[in-house]
Amino acid sequence: QVQFVESGGGLVQPGGSLRLSCEASGNTFTIYAMGWYRQAPGKQREVVAVITNDGGTNYADSVKGRFTISRDNTNKITVYLQMNSLKPEDMAVYYCNGAPPSPKYWGQGTQVTVSS
């Protein structure tokens, strides 16, 4: 079993920045790649960024050049999402999970609101 706890969301103006964090616990040795996902109201959840255990990254076209995913495996797995130049269309609940995601591991997510 694996648990993910997301944090760092909030209200930010367009053009602003936020840094999301995700702490993974449990049987994390089973996870090679981690991802950030988001779900906006009325839309399906989508992948935002993925990072492999050896640091390889991949991004959705909509966030390339603005978002950066990173991970720290020092003590336990922590995955970050640095979000810059935020746009209203980035507003969503952000989740982390393995990549590909496991349906049973979705956490509560963290709300990101982009509004002036």
FIFI-512889 format. One record per residue (C-alpha): residue number from 0; x, y, z. Coordinates in steps of 0.001 Angstrom, whole numbers. Layout:
REM residues N
@num NUM | x X | y Y | z Z
...
REM end
This chain:
REM residues 116
@num 0 | x 0 | y 0 | z 0
@num 1 | x 1161 | y 3521 | z -810
@num 2 | x -89 | y 6855 | z 463
@num 3 | x 362 | y 10251 | z -1157
@num 4 | x -163 | y 13546 | z 653
@num 5 | x -235 | y 16699 | z -1444
@num 6 | x 264 | y 20225 | z -146
@num 7 | x 1193 | y 23723 | z -1265
@num 8 | x -1884 | y 24792 | z -3158
@num 9 | x -3571 | y 28128 | z -2708
@num 10 | x -4807 | y 31290 | z -4332
@num 11 | x -2456 | y 33073 | z -6688
@num 12 | x -2824 | y 35837 | z -9241
@num 13 | x -2243 | y 35168 | z -12941
@num 14 | x 1467 | y 35212 | z -13593
@num 15 | x 2253 | y 34093 | z -10070
@num 16 | x 4002 | y 30992 | z -8774
@num 17 | x 3307 | y 28113 | z -6444
@num 18 | x 5297 | y 25088 | z -5352
@num 19 | x 3411 | y 21891 | z -4688
@num 20 | x 4780 | y 19046 | z -2596
@num 21 | x 3827 | y 15401 | z -2450
@num 22 | x 5068 | y 13040 | z 230
@num 23 | x 4857 | y 9350 | z -531
@num 24 | x 4870 | y 6696 | z 2168
@num 25 | x 4337 | y 2981 | z 2424
@num 26 | x 5625 | y 525 | z -148
@num 27 | x 7192 | y 3222 | z -2299
@num 28 | x 9856 | y 815 | z -3562
@num 29 | x 7179 | y -443 | z -5934
@num 30 | x 6999 | y 2925 | z -7681
@num 31 | x 9479 | y 3832 | z -10397
@num 32 | x 7904 | y 6945 | z -11863
@num 33 | x 5833 | y 9603 | z -10133
@num 34 | x 3441 | y 12047 | z -11658
@num 35 | x 1440 | y 15162 | z -10984
@num 36 | x -2103 | y 15222 | z -12264
@num 37 | x -4874 | y 17787 | z -12168
@num 38 | x -8605 | y 17905 | z -12487
@num 39 | x -10519 | y 21065 | z -13245
@num 40 | x -14273 | y 21351 | z -12618
@num 41 | x -16227 | y 19483 | z -15266
@num 42 | x -13103 | y 18011 | z -16842
@num 43 | x -11311 | y 14698 | z -16701
@num 44 | x -8167 | y 14301 | z -14685
@num 45 | x -5088 | y 14831 | z -16818
@num 46 | x -1393 | y 14240 | z -16407
@num 47 | x 684 | y 17356 | z -15880
@num 48 | x 4217 | y 16072 | z -15400
@num 49 | x 6061 | y 12829 | z -14780
@num 50 | x 9466 | y 12093 | z -13297
@num 51 | x 11224 | y 8742 | z -13291
@num 52 | x 13416 | y 7361 | z -10549
@num 53 | x 16527 | y 8388 | z -12466
@num 54 | x 15303 | y 11932 | z -13016
@num 55 | x 13849 | y 11751 | z -16485
@num 56 | x 10934 | y 14146 | z -16940
@num 57 | x 8002 | y 14645 | z -19253
@num 58 | x 5429 | y 17427 | z -19356
@num 59 | x 2045 | y 18137 | z -20825
@num 60 | x 2339 | y 20594 | z -23696
@num 61 | x 190 | y 23095 | z -21822
@num 62 | x 2746 | y 23466 | z -19003
@num 63 | x 6071 | y 23051 | z -20795
@num 64 | x 8427 | y 25865 | z -19971
@num 65 | x 6339 | y 26964 | z -16978
@num 66 | x 6242 | y 23949 | z -14648
@num 67 | x 9138 | y 21918 | z -13286
@num 68 | x 8824 | y 18551 | z -11591
@num 69 | x 11524 | y 17282 | z -9251
@num 70 | x 11919 | y 14598 | z -6620
@num 71 | x 13925 | y 13995 | z -3478
@num 72 | x 14583 | y 10390 | z -2528
@num 73 | x 16899 | y 11206 | z 388
@num 74 | x 14783 | y 9867 | z 3240
@num 75 | x 11446 | y 9205 | z 1645
@num 76 | x 10024 | y 10069 | z -1721
@num 77 | x 8977 | y 13684 | z -2018
@num 78 | x 7933 | y 15045 | z -5388
@num 79 | x 7642 | y 18736 | z -6118
@num 80 | x 5931 | y 20744 | z -8804
@num 81 | x 7208 | y 24267 | z -9276
@num 82 | x 4574 | y 26220 | z -11158
@num 83 | x 5480 | y 29574 | z -12658
@num 84 | x 3576 | y 31986 | z -14892
@num 85 | x 309 | y 30514 | z -13721
@num 86 | x -2741 | y 31018 | z -15895
@num 87 | x -6446 | y 30828 | z -15048
@num 88 | x -6614 | y 27589 | z -17025
@num 89 | x -4168 | y 26023 | z -14561
@num 90 | x -6794 | y 26233 | z -11849
@num 91 | x -7612 | y 22720 | z -10681
@num 92 | x -7163 | y 20218 | z -7903
@num 93 | x -3664 | y 18795 | z -8210
@num 94 | x -2851 | y 15214 | z -7279
@num 95 | x 225 | y 13058 | z -7227
@num 96 | x 368 | y 9343 | z -7896
@num 97 | x 2583 | y 6842 | z -9550
@num 98 | x 2990 | y 6947 | z -13299
@num 99 | x 925 | y 5312 | z -14584
@num 100 | x -1410 | y 6121 | z -11703
@num 101 | x -3019 | y 3510 | z -9499
@num 102 | x -6727 | y 4128 | z -8899
@num 103 | x -6456 | y 3047 | z -5268
@num 104 | x -3710 | y 5564 | z -4430
@num 105 | x -5439 | y 8857 | z -5216
@num 106 | x -5188 | y 11264 | z -2271
@num 107 | x -7169 | y 14378 | z -1422
@num 108 | x -5194 | y 16614 | z -3727
@num 109 | x -4432 | y 20276 | z -3247
@num 110 | x -6481 | y 23098 | z -4731
@num 111 | x -4800 | y 25649 | z -6972
@num 112 | x -6833 | y 28747 | z -7706
@num 113 | x -5584 | y 31300 | z -10214
@num 114 | x -7578 | y 34475 | z -10079
@num 115 | x -7118 | y 38206 | z -9862
REM end
